[in-house]
Amino acid sequence: MKLFYLFVVFYFAGIETVLAQVGSSVGKDSLVTQRYFYNKEYSDIYKENGDLSYISPRGELSGPIKYVINGRITKTYMILAIPESPVAFAMVPDFTVKVIDERSAGVRTPDLKLGGTLYFRLSQSLKNYKYATLKFTHHSNGQDGEALNPDGTINVKTGNFSTNYLTVGYNFGNRTKPLNSIYYTLNHYGGFEWHKWFNYEKALTHDYGFTRVLYDFSLRRYVKQKENWRANVGVNYAVNPMDNYDAFAIKKRLNVETSFNYSFPFMNNVFLMAAVGYYGEDPYNIYYRNKYSYLRLGISTGL
């Protein structure tokens, strides 16, 4: 009988041990599953927060140069996005061309940006997401002529433009509760752009915004999971020393743009676009000395 009681004790002690191990295993599996889920879903957030591509007939209206059409193509290619890791990596090409309204309808010095972005997920929430980014970008125009003409003006026909830079950024946002299959997202981005560690065209020295503070905001409306419209505001300001421009020379240092993108129900990730803005420093490579207000109309897409 004593042997029977001893067997019963060992049996139930063993059951408790096994159950504890199973519970621990289930808990670990649950945490791993959660991490997999959030890492995967954040990859979609990274891509959705990328800039929109667009086609704009007549380009920047009211600008100093008349164009036939302007176009921008950019896309986020997620090269590394494994569920096991909160860190992801993407290649982000960004190409802009402007067809000048002249006899040959030429594309003068196309704007080429190619780089990579590291993403660091900082939250396990999808409704209130947070992540950091580190980008490296090469920016050039494919030309190799002298950047300056003999008289000191910019050579906008064949002048070389090249620079490389890092951008450190922080993204956060939140999604409202759905009401009748409609919800909104508020999305923020703050960043700091730095060029001086890398090679650049020497003609830009003391004449170009090498160090910029960045802020972007967007409000987006979704109907049945489809993005219905997107309102964007983007501001950046050059803070590095420049010849002939003090720290408060807003007309030179400030770039700002507000845009509204609307998608009809029959459109698939395509929007009608209207944008207004001001360039204190035209971001279209060798044209950086141009300063002007503009209106841009066209079609945009998240590709």
Summary of the structure (lengths in Angstrom):
residues: 303
radius of gyration: 26.0
end to end distance: 76.8
largest distance: 110.5
contacts: 884
relative contact order: 0.13
helix: 19%
strand: 48%
